[in-house]
């Protein structure tokens, strides 16, 4: 529930496009990011992603998060189709 006591609306096309763009941008940087949709309620779709931390060498996690941050920074400079 959001602060106003209403459930958030289902993910918009632009939100889903943003999620898909982030997943692709992370993959281009060698980082696996998965959609979080299977793990959240349908009305929250497109708002979360999943990182598989338990199967990753702990020394690769911090550099991977840094690559995701770089991907997000690059995305902020470019419009997302959707």
LINGI-V975274 format. One record per residue. PSI is psi as a letter, one per 40 degrees, with the letter a starting at -180 (* if undefined). NEAR is the number of other C-alpha atoms within 10 Angstrom. Layout:
((PSI;NEAR) (PSI;NEAR))
This chain:
((i;7) (i;7) (d;7) (e;7) (e;7) (i;8) (i;11) (i;12) (i;10) (i;14) (h;15) (i;13) (d;12) (d;13) (d;17) (d;16) (d;16) (d;20) (d;22) (d;18) (d;17) (d;22) (d;20) (d;17) (d;21) (d;22) (d;16) (d;12) (e;13) (e;12) (h;20) (h;16) (h;20) (i;19) (i;18) (e;17) (d;16) (e;12) (e;12) (i;13) (i;10) (d;12) (e;13) (e;16) (i;21) (e;22) (e;17) (i;14) (i;18) (h;14) (h;16) (g;10) (d;10) (d;8) (e;7) (h;11) (h;8) (d;10) (e;8) (e;11) (d;16) (d;10) (d;12) (d;19) (d;14) (d;12) (d;19) (d;22) (d;13) (d;15) (d;20) (d;17) (d;11) (d;13) (d;15) (d;10) (e;8) (h;9) (i;9) (h;15) (i;10) (*;10))
